[in-house]
Amino acid sequence: MCNKVQRISLTEKQQIALHQDMPYMVVDSCIACEMIYLISKGIRTLECCCGHGKQLAYALIMSESHDAMIDLGYVPVKEANGVYRVLLNGE
């Protein structure tokens, strides 16, 4: 379980791709490395959470990242509004 957050710096290109107004994202520290990896692979995320010991770590991704997530070994599950939920390793 994680009680800390970490800022992930974004390049201008990543900021545009993720529709971020800020040059960083704030994520739970225990999934920060995995989120940095996913962003570096061009995955468009909407939100993420480590679960804080109450649920499994996950990220919501945009539909255009579906195939790339499968290529990376993840199993996207369709949610409402055309987004997908993927379980994270949380390490």
Secondary structure, DSSP 8 states (H G I E B T S, - for coil): ----EEEEE--HHHHHHTT-SSSEEEEEGGGHHHHHHHHHTT--EEEEE--TTTS--EEEE-GGGHHHHHHTT---EE-GGG-EEEE----
